């Protein structure tokens, strides 16, 4: 599987249930440029195949990022 070159924060594990099945998720947050989105989708598709999952959840929003000195 291709490695993504991203900086990220791992916010922890989340547990819950989805359609009657217990689920554990790893919550990861990163800020990327929009052109990286296609690469992330391809990574998740490959991860789905490798882990035998039907889908993986991707949630993204426009972010305004500014470094202030």
C-alpha positions as CSV (number, residue, x, y, z in Angstrom):
1,X,0.0,0.0,0.0
2,X,1.4,3.4,-0.9
3,X,2.4,5.5,2.1
4,X,0.8,9.0,2.3
5,X,3.3,11.8,3.0
6,X,1.1,13.7,5.5
7,X,1.5,15.4,8.9
8,X,-1.4,14.4,11.2
9,X,-2.7,14.2,14.7
10,X,-4.1,11.0,16.1
11,X,-7.0,12.0,18.3
12,X,-7.6,8.5,19.7
13,X,-9.9,5.6,19.4
14,X,-13.7,5.8,19.1
15,X,-16.1,3.0,19.7
16,X,-19.7,2.6,18.7
17,X,-22.2,0.6,16.7
18,X,-23.1,0.7,13.0
19,X,-26.2,-1.2,11.8
20,X,-26.1,-3.6,14.8
21,X,-22.3,-4.3,14.6
22,X,-19.9,-3.1,17.2
23,X,-17.2,-0.9,15.7
24,X,-13.8,0.6,16.8
25,X,-12.4,3.5,14.8
26,X,-9.1,5.3,14.9
27,X,-9.7,9.1,14.7
28,X,-7.0,10.9,12.7
29,X,-7.0,14.6,11.7
30,X,-4.8,16.3,9.1
31,X,-4.8,19.6,7.1
32,X,-4.1,19.2,3.4
33,X,-4.2,21.1,0.2
34,X,-7.3,20.2,-1.9
35,X,-5.1,18.5,-4.6
36,X,-4.2,15.8,-2.1
37,X,-7.8,14.7,-1.7
38,X,-7.6,12.3,-4.6
39,X,-4.5,10.6,-3.2
40,X,-6.3,10.1,0.2
41,X,-9.3,8.6,-1.5
42,X,-7.1,6.1,-3.4
43,X,-5.3,5.3,-0.1
44,X,-8.7,4.6,1.6
45,X,-9.9,2.4,-1.3
46,X,-6.8,0.3,-1.1
47,X,-7.2,0.1,2.7
48,X,-10.8,-1.1,2.2
49,X,-9.6,-3.9,0.0
50,X,-6.8,-5.0,2.3
51,X,-9.0,-4.9,5.5
52,X,-12.1,-6.4,3.8
53,X,-14.2,-3.4,4.5
54,X,-17.1,-2.3,2.4
55,X,-16.5,1.4,3.0
56,X,-14.3,3.8,5.0
57,X,-15.5,7.1,6.3
58,X,-13.8,10.3,5.1
59,X,-15.0,13.6,6.4
60,X,-13.5,16.8,5.1
61,X,-14.2,20.6,5.4
62,X,-12.7,23.7,4.0
63,X,-10.2,25.1,6.5
64,X,-8.7,28.6,6.7
65,X,-5.1,28.1,8.1
66,X,-2.9,31.0,9.1
67,X,0.5,31.1,10.8
68,X,0.7,34.2,13.0
69,X,4.0,35.5,14.4
